Amino acid sequence: MIVTCDKCNTRYNLNDGLIKNKSVFKARCSKCNNKFKVYVDPETDVDLLPEHIVQVDQDTTITISNQKGGVAKTSTCLNLGISLSMLGKKVLLIDFDVQANLTISLGYQPHFASFFDILQADAGDISDYIHTTRYSGVSLLASNSRMALLTKQFMHEPDFEFLLRNRLASLSGQYDYILIDTPPALDFCTLNALIASHYVIIPTPCEYLSMHGIQKIEDIIKVVRARTGRKIDYRILITMHDAQSIAAQVIFEKISNMFEEKVLHTVIELDQRMKESQILHLPVSIYEKESSSSLQYQQLAGEIVELTA
């Protein structure tokens, strides 16, 4: 059986002969020395040794996050996901915002089960809650209004911030990319998303408070690294850029100079076609494939594939 350390995500192919016929066993990871419980069938301690390590295909999980609203988080999650699928990648989009904007943008009403419902059902395998969208290679874990209850019901549980990461372990190898759309706040959802991720994309327009918002996310990422020991990296994506604005150009240069290689080469410019596509609940690449924003998100997808290779 495959056993996954819930701290460092090292996977082990454990000989079934080491497991007794009971209900749960305690395991110790040889890589990070973490002790954790595995629920199957035994009550015994098992040392997970280096010779048990197995290479399992892993997805790349990316959180789209900024503490400021109106910076194109949802648009980026949706259109990057579609553009990755156009490159032949299998993509899971996770709507982790109670407003359910990503769910609505895909043409659905927010009536599907959400992550809150998964926790309520105590579901270990979340595959049954994932919906295939009308776009080839793109699936959705939806949001609904019950997501607002997550903090109240689960915030005081031990290791509550690992709930999403632990549930995503059941999907290992099923997707090339998992993209998580988060709310504009440091809350239960954002923290769970960051801890589950390998990368964070911080969308930001070139506005006065942009650098402050980036630094806040950067500080949170440092805390997550210290808490989990996980190598989580981030990149800044300039969105809704007005190339004709002198103020926007000045701030763009400041962001580029301050954060250097953390700034993605792709810039998403202001585009009327993007606004039109949102009204129709369509990705811009489906609405008008040759529009400037569509081409820029396709360029972004190529840059992300190269970054995560």
KEKENU-379150 format. One record per atom (N, C-alpha, C): residue in three letters; x, y, z. Coordinates in steps of 0.05 Angstrom, whole numbers, plus 5000, padded with zeros to 4 digits. Each point is the difference from the previous one (the first is absolute). Layout:
N
AlaXYZ ...
! end
This chain:
309
Met501749765000 Met498350245000 Met501850255000 Ile498950224989 Ile501550265000 Ile499350165025 Val502050085014 Val499750165025 Val501450274995 Thr498650225007 Thr501150274996 Thr500450145026 Cys502450105005 Cys500550165024 Cys498450264999 Asp498450065021 Asp498350244999 Asp501550265005 Lys502649985005 Lys501650255004 Lys501750074975 Cys501549814990 Cys501850064977 Cys499149884974 Asn497849845001 Asn498849894975 Asn501749784988 Thr502149905014 Thr501549774989 Thr498149754999 Arg500249864978 Arg498249774996 Arg501649745003 Tyr498849805012 Tyr501349745005 Tyr498249784989 Asn501349814987 Asn498649754992 Asn500549805021 Leu498049975019 Leu500449845023 Leu499149714995 Asn501849825007 Asn499349714998 Asn497749935018 Asp497949894988 Asp497649935015 Asp500649805022 Gly502249864998 Gly500749805021 Gly500850145026 Leu500750264999 Leu500750145024 Leu497550095016 Ile497749984988 Ile497650105011 Ile498349785012 Lys499150035025 Lys498349815013 Lys497150064993 Asn498349805005 Asn497250034993 Asn498450135022 Lys500350275003 Lys498450155019 Lys498850244985 Ser500150245012 Ser498750234988 Ser501750244995 Val502250045014 Val501750234997 Val502849935008 Phe502050134987 Phe502849965010 Phe501450275001 Lys502050015017 Lys501650245003 Lys502649964984 Ala500650214984 Ala502349984982 Ala502050235007 Arg502549954994 Arg502150215004 Arg501550034974 Cys500050254989 Cys501350064975 Cys503050025004 Ser501549854984 Ser502950015002 Ser501350254989 Lys498450154985 Lys501150254987 Lys499950245020 Cys497650035013 Cys499750235017 Cys499549935030 Asn499949745005 Asn499649895027 Asn497350055011 Asn498150084983 Asn497350065009 Asn498549735007 Lys498550015022 Lys498449775007 Lys497050064994 Phe498749824987 Phe497250054992 Phe498549744999 Lys497450025000 Lys498349764999 Lys499049954971 Val499849744994 Val499049924974 Val497649825005 Tyr497750084988 Tyr497649855006 Tyr499449804977 Val500349745006 Val499349784982 Val499049775016 Asp501949815005 Asp499449785018 Asp502649915014 Pro501450165022 Pro501349885024 Pro500850185022 Glu500649905022 Glu500850155023 Glu502849925008 Thr502050124986 Thr502849935005 Thr501750234991 Asp502450035009 Asp501850214991 Asp501749904977 Val500250164979 Val501649924977 Val502050224993 Asp502549934997 Asp502050194991 Asp500150004970 Leu499550234988 Leu500150024971 Leu502950064991 Leu501349804989 Leu502850014994 Leu500650104972 Pro502450104995 Pro500750104974 Pro499549814977 Glu500349745006 Glu499649804978 Glu497149974993 His498250125017 His497149994994 His499150234982 Ile501850204996 Ile499250244986 Ile499349934971 Val497850114990 Val499149954973 Val499550274986 Gln500850024975 Gln499450244985 Gln497249984988 Val498350195008 Val497350014990 Val499650264985 Asp498749994977 Asp499550244984 Asp498650205017 Gln501050255001 Gln498850215016 Gln499050224982 Asp497950135009 Asp499050244987 Asp501650245010 Thr499750224987 Thr501150255009 Thr497650175010 Thr500050075025 Thr497850155012 Thr500850295002 Ile498350184989 Ile500650284999 Ile497650155012 Thr500650175020 Thr497950175011 Thr500250284987 Ile497650104993 Ile499850284990 Ile499150175023 Ser501750185010 Ser499350145025 Ser501050295000 Asn498350175012 Asn500850275007 Asn498050095021 Gln501050145020 Gln498250095021 Gln498250234991 Lys500650114977 Lys498450224989 Lys498049884980 Gly497550105000 Gly498049914981 Gly500350154974 Gly498749904979 Gly499950134974 Gly502650014985 Val501649795004 Val502750004986 Val500149784979 Ala497749884993 Ala499849794979 Ala501049725010 Lys499449945025 Lys500749735010 Lys498449794985 Thr497350035001 Thr498349804987 Thr500549994970 Ser500250234987 Ser500550004971 Ser502649854994 Thr502050045017 Thr502649874995 Thr499749705004 Cys498749915022 Cys499649725005 Cys498649864977 Leu497850124991 Leu498449894978 Leu501649994974 Asn501150234992 Asn501250014973 Asn502749874999 Leu501549995022 Leu502549855001 Leu499349704998 Gly497949915014 Gly499249724999 Gly499249924972 Ile498450164987 Ile499249944972 Ile502449994982 Ser501850195003 Ser502450024983 Ser501849765004 Leu500349905025 Leu501649775006 Leu498749754986 Ser497349995001 Ser498749774987 Ser500450014970 Met500350234988 Met500550034972 Met502849894992 Leu501749985021 Leu502749894996 Leu500049705005 Gly497649895004 Gly499849715005 Gly500249925029 Lys499950195018 Lys500349955029 Lys497249945012 Lys500049815019 Lys497549955014 Lys499950175025 Val497950165003 Val499950215020 Val497649975018 Leu500450035026 Leu497850025020 Leu500050295011 Leu497750134997 Leu499550265012 Leu498549975026 Ile501050125021 Ile498749995026 Ile499050285008 Asp497450025003 Asp498850265009 Asp499950005030 Phe501850155012 Phe500350005029 Phe499050275012 Asp498350134986 Asp498950265009 Asp497049975003 Val498950095023 Val497149985005 Val498450144979 Gln501150204987 Gln498550154979 Gln499549834975 Ala501549784997 Ala499649814978 Ala500350124973 Asn501750214997 Asn500350134974 Asn501249814979 Leu501849835008 Leu501149814980 Leu497949814991 Thr498449905018 Thr497949814993 Thr498050144980 Ile499350245006 Ile498150154983 Ile501350074973 Ser502650065000 Ser501450064975 Ser500149774981 Leu499849765011 Leu499949764984 Leu497249934990 Gly498150175007 Gly497349964991 Gly498249845018 Tyr500949955026 Tyr498449855019 Tyr498850185021 Gln497749935010 Gln498950125024 Gln501449865024 Pro500450155022 Pro501449885023 Pro498349815017 His499249794987 His498449805014 His501549735004 Phe502249974987 Phe501649755003 Phe501149995029 Ala500849765008 Ala501349975026 Ala502750144999 Ser500850115023 Ser502550155002 Ser501949855019 Phe502350125006 Phe501949885018 Phe498849975028 Phe498350185008 Phe498749985026 Phe498349745001 Asp498649944978 Asp498449754999 Asp501849755001 Ile502450024988 Ile501949785001 Ile500849945029 Leu500650225015 Leu500849965027 Leu497749905017 Gln497650104995 Gln497649915015 Gln499649704995 Ala500549914976 Ala499649714994 Ala502449835008 Asp502150145010 Asp502549865008 Asp501049834977 Ala500050114976 Ala500849864976 Ala503050014997 Gly501349764999 Gly502949994995 Gly500650034971 Asp498549864983 Asp500350024971 Asp497950204990 Ile501050234988 Ile498250214993 Ile499249994970 Ser500749794986 Ser499549984972 Ser497050034993 Asp498349895018 Asp497150014994 Asp498950285001 Tyr501550195011 Tyr499150285002 Tyr501050184978 Ile501649884982 Ile501250154978 Ile498349974975 His499650234986 His498250004977 His501750054974 Thr499449844980 Thr501250054974 Thr498650234987 Thr501550204991 Thr498850244987 Thr499749944970 Arg498850194986 Arg499649984971 Arg502650054985 Tyr502150075014 Tyr502650054987 Tyr501849765004 Ser501049904978 Ser501649755000 Ser502450035018 Gly500349815019 Gly502349995017 Gly499850185025 Val497750125004 Val499650195023 Val497849895018 Ser500649975025 Ser498049915020 Ser499850215022 Leu497849985016 Leu499450215020 Leu499249875027 Leu501250105021 Leu498949965027 Leu498750275008 Ala497450005001 Ala498550245002 Ala499950135028 Ser498950235001 Ser499550145026 Ser497050045002 Asn499150055025 Asn497250085005 Asn500050175026 Ser497650095008 Ser499850185023 Ser500849865026 Arg500049745001 Arg500749865025 Arg503050025006 Met501650094980 Met502850045006 Met500450215022 Ala498050175005 Ala500250205021 Ala500149875027 Leu499249755003 Leu500049865025 Leu502649865007 Leu501950004982 Leu502549865004 Leu501550095025 Thr500350275002 Thr501550115022 Thr498749925027 Lys497450055002 Lys498649945025 Lys500249715008 Gln499749824981 Gln499849725007 Gln502749855002 Phe502050094985 Phe502549854999 Phe502550145009 Met499850265005 Met502350165007 Met501549915025 His498549885018 His501249925026 His500849715001 Glu499849864977 Glu501049734999 Glu503150004999 Pro501249795011 Pro503049984998 Pro500849994970 Asp502050164993 Asp501150004973 Asp497950054979 Phe498150195007 Phe497950074981 Phe501150104973 Glu502450125001 Glu501150124975 Glu500949794980 Phe500149755008 Phe500849784982 Phe497749854988 Leu497550085005 Leu497749854991 Leu499949974970 Leu500550224985 Leu499949994971 Leu502249824989 Arg502550055010 Arg502349854990 Arg499549705005 Asn499049925023 Asn499549725005 Asn498049884981 Arg497950154994 Arg497949904982 Arg501149984971 Leu501750194992 Leu501049994973 Leu501949774995 Ala501149885022 Ala501849774997 Ala498649774985 Ser497449985003 Ser498549784987 Ser499950044970 Leu500750244990 Leu499950054971 Leu502749994987 Ser502149925015 Ser502750004990 Ser500349864973 Gly501150134981 Gly500549884974 Gly497750034980 Gln497750095009 Gln497750024982 Gln499950254984 Tyr501550215009 Tyr500050264985 Tyr502850094997 Asp500450164979 Asp502650134996 Asp500250255017 Tyr497850145001 Tyr500050255016 Tyr497450025016 Ile500350095025 Ile497750075016 Ile500250305006 Leu498050164992 Leu500050295004 Leu497950075021 Ile500750155020 Ile498150075022 Ile499550305000 Asp497450074997 Asp499250285002 Asp499250065029 Thr501250215011 Thr499650065029 Thr498750275004 Pro498850045024 Pro498750255006 Pro502150225006 Pro499250254999 Pro501950225006 Pro500350055030 Ala500849795014 Ala500450025029 Ala501849785010 Leu501450045021 Leu501649795013 Leu498149855019 Asp498849794991 Asp498049855016 Asp500549704998 Phe498249855010 Phe500149714999 Phe500749904972 Cys498550114980 Cys500449904972 Cys502750074989 Thr500950255003 Thr502550084989 Thr502349855013 Leu499949965026 Leu502249865013 Leu500149704992 Asn497749884998 Asn499949724990 Asn501049984971 Ala499350194984 Ala500950004972 Ala503050034998 Leu501150185015 Leu502950054999 Leu501649765009 Ile499149875022 Ile501449775010 Ile499849764981 Ala497949994984 Ala499749784980 Ala501650054975 Ser501250234997 Ser501150084974 Ser503049984997 His500949974975 His502850014994 His500850294991 Tyr498250144988 Tyr500450274990 Tyr497750185007 Val500550265002 Val497950205003 Val500450204977 Ile497850064987 Ile500050224980 Ile498550235013 Ile501350235001 Ile498850245012 Ile499350194978 Pro497450014991 Pro499250194980 Pro499950285012 Thr501050194985 Thr499950285011 Thr500050204977 Pro498250195001 Pro500250234981 Pro502150195009 Cys500850174983 Cys502150205007 Cys498750245013 Glu499249975025 Glu498750215015 Glu501750075025 Tyr499250215013 Tyr501750115022 Tyr500449805022 Leu498049855008 Leu500249815023 Leu500949724992 Ser500849974974 Ser500649734991 Ser502449885015 Met502150155003 Met502449895013 Met499549925028 His498350145014 His499349935028 His498649735000 Gly498149964982 Gly498649754998 Gly501849764994 Ile501950054983 Ile502049794993 Ile501649925024 Gln500950205015 Gln501749955023 Gln498549855022 Lys497450055002 Lys498349865020 Lys499949704993 Ile499649934974 Ile500049724992 Ile502749885004 Glu502150154993 Glu502749905004 Glu500549935029 Asp499150165019 Asp500349945028 Asp498549755008 Ile497649974990 Ile498449765006 Ile501449754990 Ile501150014976 Ile501449774988 Ile502449925018 Lys501450205011 Lys502249945018 Lys499149855025 Val497750085010 Val498849865023 Val499349714993 Val498849974977 Val499249734990 Val502549824997 Arg502150114989 Arg502549854997 Arg501049915027 Ala500050185019 Ala501049935027 Ala498249795013 Arg497450034996 Arg498149825013 Arg500149714988 Thr500549984974 Thr499849744987 Thr502649894991 Gly502150174997 Gly502549904988 Gly499849964970 Arg497850094988 Arg499549954972 Arg501250224983 Lys501149934977 Lys501250204983 Lys497950124982 Ile498750205010 Ile497950144984 Ile501250264989 Asp499650034974 Asp501150244986 Asp497850174990 Tyr500650244992 Tyr497950184989 Tyr501050164976 Arg498150094984 Arg500550174978 Arg497850224999 Ile500850234991 Ile498250234998 Ile499150034971 Leu497350024996 Leu498950044973 Leu498750274998 Ile501050174982 Ile498950264996 Ile497449974984 Thr497850095011 Thr497449984986 Thr498750274995 Met498050004982 Met498550244994 Met501850244995 His502149954985 His502150214997 His499250194978 Asp500250265006 Asp499550214981 Asp502750114991 Ala500949914976 Ala502750084991 Ala500150294993 Gln497750134997 Gln500050294993 Gln500150175025 Ser499749895023 Ser500050155025 Ser502850045011 Ile500850255003 Ile502750065011 Ile500349895028 Ala497950045016 Ala500049905028 Ala500449705001 Ala498649864982 Ala500249704999 Ala502849924992 Gln501250154981 Gln502749934991 Gln502050045023 Val499750215015 Val501850065023 Val499849785021 Ile497649925007 Ile499749795020 Ile500949734989 Phe499649954974 Phe501049754988 Phe503049995003 Glu501450214995 Glu503050015003 Glu500849955029 Lys498550125019 Lys500749975028 Lys499649715008 Ile497849874992 Ile499549725006 Ile502249834988 Ser500750054975 Ser502149844986 Ser502750035014 Asn500750245009 Asn502550055013 Asn500149885028 Met497850015014 Met499949905027 Met499949695002 Phe498549884982 Phe499649715002 Phe501549844978 Glu501250144981 Glu501849884980 Glu498949754987 Glu501449775005 Glu499349754986 Glu497349885009 Lys498950115021 Lys497449905010 Lys497750114983 Val500550194982 Val498050114983 Val499949844974 Leu497649894993 Leu499749854976 Leu500450184975 His501149894979 His500450154975 His497450084987 Thr498049835002 Thr497450054988 Thr498650235015 Val498850184986 Val498450215011 Val497249984988 Ile497950015017 Ile497349994990 Ile499050294999 Glu499450094976 Glu499250274995 Glu497050045002 Leu499250255004 Leu497150064998 Leu498949924973 Asp497749875000 Asp498949904975 Asp497049995002 Gln498650144982 Gln497150015000 Gln498949724996 Arg501449844985 Arg499049734994 Arg499849835026 Met501850055019 Met499949865025 Met497450075015 Lys499350265001 Lys497650085013 Lys497549884987 Glu500049994974 Glu497849884985 Glu499749715006 Ser502349865001 Ser499949715005 Ser498949945028 Gln500650175019 Gln499049965028 Gln497050035001 Ile498850174985 Ile497150044999 Ile498749744991 Leu501349864981 Leu498949764988 Leu500849755015 His501550035022 His501049775015 His501749814983 Leu501850124984 Leu501849854983 Leu502950085005 Pro501849814998 Pro502950065000 Pro500550174975 Val501950195002 Val500450184978 Val501149854976 Ser501549785004 Ser501149854978 Ser497849854984 Ile497749955013 Ile497749894986 Ile498450214987 Tyr499750235013 Tyr498550234990 Tyr501350114975 Glu502650065002 Glu501550104976 Glu502949925003 Lys500749794987 Lys502749875004 Lys502350194993 Glu499550184980 Glu502250174991 Glu500050275014 Ser498450045020 Ser500150255015 Ser502650035015 Ser500750245007 Ser502650055013 Ser500249855027 Ser497950015016 Ser500149865026 Ser500049704996 Ser498749894980 Ser500149724995 Ser502849914993 Leu501350154982 Leu502749934992 Leu501950035024 Gln499650205017 Gln501750045023 Gln499749775020 Tyr497549905005 Tyr499749785018 Tyr501249744988 Gln499949974974 Gln501349784987 Gln503050015004 Gln501150254998 Gln502950045005 Gln500649935029 Leu498250095019 Leu500449945028 Leu500149705005 Ala498249854987 Ala499949715004 Ala502749884992 Gly501150094977 Gly502649904992 Gly502250075020 Glu499850235011 Glu502150095020 Glu499749835026 Ile497549945008 Ile499649835024 Ile501049724996 Val499549894976 Val500949734994 Val503149995001 Glu501350204989 Glu502950015001 Glu501050035029 Leu498650175016 Leu500950055027 Leu499849755017 Thr497949844995 Thr499449765017 Thr501149744989 Ala501450024978 Ala501149754988 Ala502049865018 
! end
